[in-house]
Amino acid sequence: MSSGPGTPSAPAPTATTTTDPPRTSSMFSSLRIRNYRLFFLGQVVSNTGTWMQRIAQDWLVLSLTGSSAAVGITTALQFLPMLLFGLYGGVLVDRLPKRPALLVTQSSMALSGIALAALTLSGHVQVWHVYVAAFAVGLATVVDNPARQSFVSEMVGPDQLHNAVSLNSANFQSARLVGPAVAGLMITGVGTGWAFLANGLSFAAPIAGLLLMRARDLRPVTRTPRGKGQLREGLRYVAGRPELIWSVVLVGFIGTFGFNFPVWLSAYADDVFHVGAGGYSLLNTLMAAGSLIGALLAARRGTARMRLLIGAALVFGALEIVAALTPAYWLFALLMVPIGIAGLTVNVTANTTVQLATDPAMRGRVMSLFMMVFMGGTPLGAPLIGWVTDTYGPQVGFALGGIVSAAAAAVIGLVLARVGGLRLSVAWHRGHPQVRFVPREREELAPAA
């Protein structure tokens, strides 16, 4: 990955790099970089506002219509632009300077929140206004997501990229814990309109951070000139690199089948354990706490390796299967923490692996594909998983998601091992079994040794 003029590109990792020794770093090392520190602090405020708006938006739609289907339509409209235009957003990001692009997208999302606040506080809001606002935010996200993902490397460079991506996830998960609670207090205390206004104003923080950055400290990449066939070029680029295509495929399977927690947790809370809204809230809180722990552990780890990605995905799927078979609510709730850790590890490791393995000129297109697959997979898989859950019960639906996730990880792990010339080695080390992938040559020499 190029860090800017005069800096050589790092070689793309291959499957054999999985045998490299692990490296650790300070958990918050990337925050020493002034530009990233400004970005991070802005996102702390903005992410909290975003979670507030999500809660207020769903509550407002439910209040206006009394329909859960209408809430689902709102969510679908917010994800639809990413499914329809996500790849084209990546093409635009590769052509545009990242910081000005982010100033435009963040400002547009701020205006959407303020407009919805004005309509709600004035008493003129209708459900179609919320639909339009949700779709507008989704359109901005088409460019904002790949631009933010790509801009991280321009702020911190390759050495701190994994740490910065991990801290971004910790930032988001922290807001996931705080934002809904603040939104609940604000909705019951002063009304949903003020929650929308708070979200709109929260974008002042990231906009100010972008404006205060030192341009000379950034590592800008050469922008891709406008031309024909750039979308196809990006898809061919991903298809020709095993570490990219298989990371995206794995994230696609897990996002589509393994991340349907709103379907499963609500069904378990209502139909299996009968713990009501309070029990459902606790399950989500514990999973968010696990995700935050996973993000901080990833920041501490400092590296992203394919074997870690495969291993975390296997553990994630296995934990879902175990949770599906758990008869007691308290044990089920406790399992949400390691599930959150494993799921977040998959997300961060895949994100960093893809960014480090991608040429900077292609990063916008590659990250837009990554985000489209990860974010778009859940809305596509939710109806199928929901049907299985309704027809055969929450246990079968949850177990199916875990089985598909674990099977995808196992198959992709074996494919990457074969591509990288690796073989599975089972041996004893200091009295304990050791299972790992080693180069074929080493496996062949082992008996002689």
Helices and strands as residue ranges (DSSP letters): G 15-19, G 29-32, H 34-65, H 68-95, H 98-121, H 127-156, G 158-160, H 161-189, H 192-202, H 204-212, G 215-217, H 230-239, H 242-253, I 254-258, H 261-267, I 268-272, H 276-301, H 306-324, H 329-356, G 360-362, H 363-392, H 394-419, E 422-429, E 432-439, H 440-445
